[in-house]
């Protein structure tokens, strides 16, 4: 018989093999926040470039403050 015909050993799932530590949870939250901020920045940049920089930031826009 070949090795492929044998039943493989069960692979433990990620939830079973690793306990969730507070440090790991904090790192996951930090990565999620960075990802969301990156997506928000990309969406804003895309919208500004699509509308046209001169249309969004007209001449003298900084003087309105």
Steps between C-alpha positions, in 0.01 A plus 500: 500500500612852435538770762217698343249229583575525871295732715700812586533620855239762594636851480418712804304814421651840574252561782595178673875525466548858623354676797404863454730709714430865580814603314393311188151652515653848526723434198203377297299811591794723408536329160127534436509869586798559269321317221181700543692829508689399186174417322344830610803696381496317166128570455541870578801528270313324219199730542716814495694387196183396320333836566814692412739659744430852372127450540531380862777740605420818313734798496519655844320215682733532798387860556148385589619396846 
